[in-house]
Amino acid sequence: ILSPTEVKAYSMEPTDTRPDAAEKAPEPASPPPASTPAPRRGGAVLAWLAILLAIGLAALGWYDARRRIDATQAEVVQRLRDIEAEARAARALAQQAQESARESQAKLGQMDSRLGELQSQKQALESLYQDLSRNRDEVQLAEIEQVLTIASQQLQLSGNVHAALLALQFADNRLARVDRPQLLPIRRALAQDIERLTAVPALDLPGLSLRIDGLVATVDGLPLAFDERAQPASGGAAPAAAGSENFVARLGAQVWSELRKLVVLRKLESPAPPLLPPSQSYFLRENLRLRLLNARLSLLMHDQAGYHGDLRAAQTWVKRYFDVHSKRTEDALAQLEQLSSVSLDFEIPNISESLEAVRSFKARRAGGS
């Protein structure tokens, strides 16, 4: 933008830049004609118009620039306010985040301490559970070992296969409820012993022993053969004077009856039974009872020779000294015959493998702990 003075000076400068005009510069200028004032006033007007136009344009430019600057300032101020508000909100959010972080940190610390307490409690519970489990397993193994030991003793002493089989099955059921792989060797040994005992022929030792005890109880009630055969024969003449009022006749009848008893003639189809005094009959019954008790003991010991020998001797004595026509004697002989038909000639297996498996497991467990 040019000032009016500059515009005037610029308008008064010569505008002809031709070469021939430059070459003619040294020549003296001729005085202007008298009619030149009108063009100069027109140039001044144009100059003033140009100045006014330039001033207007400058004013417009300044106003537009000012308006844009004000708008920009207002926008900048608004943006600064927005930024400040956002900054305040961000500071508030940051403060809230810091507070939340502090609370979270505090809660995290509490959770860490709680977690530490829970872990310590868990370790204590695990150790307590292991101790209880170990003690329970030890008690269970001790109980199984005791049951198997008693069953083995009964099996060796009395040959009670049924009781030993029940003990093995009880031990296997107890271990099956635990269901641990470490106990498989024990269960395998129990299964083998159960299979061996199952293959043993069934022999009702308690029932046979009770039958022998019943025979022992009936020994005192068996009638002797001599007592039965020595009774007077029936069918003799009754005393003629039993109902007579004559004293002499009644006395004669009694004397005749006593004389007839002095000599008795009887036809015997079998050899005469031995005549035993009362003391000898007592010892006979006691010896028969001892024979039966020895047979029961041989049965429990699985002594087949002693068992059958005692039963044969008891049969011989019953047939020889007791009345075979009596119902009690017939029943006793029938039971002795049935007992003699029982065979004890078989080998009873032992359950040492199961006992050894239980003891080995306990020893390994004690060594590992």
ABEGO torsion letter per residue (X at the ends): XBBAAAAAAAAABBABABAAAAAAAABBBBBBBAAAAAAAAAAAAAAAAAAAAAAAAAAAAAAAAAAAAAAAAAAAAAAAAAAAAAAAAAAAAAAAAAAAAAAAAAAAAAAAAAAAAAAAAAAAAAAAAAAAAAAAAAAAAAAAAAAAAAAAAAAAAAGBAAAAAAAAAAAAAAAAAAGBAAAAAAAAAAAAAAAAAAABBBBBAAAAAAAAAAAAAAAAABBBAAAAAABBBBGBBBBAAAABABAAAAAAAAAAAAAAAABBBBBBABBBBBBBBAAAAAAAAAAAAAAAAAAAAAAAAGBAAAAAAAAAAAAAAAAAABBAABAAAAAAAAAAAAAAABBABBBBBBAAAAAAAAAAAAAAAAAAX
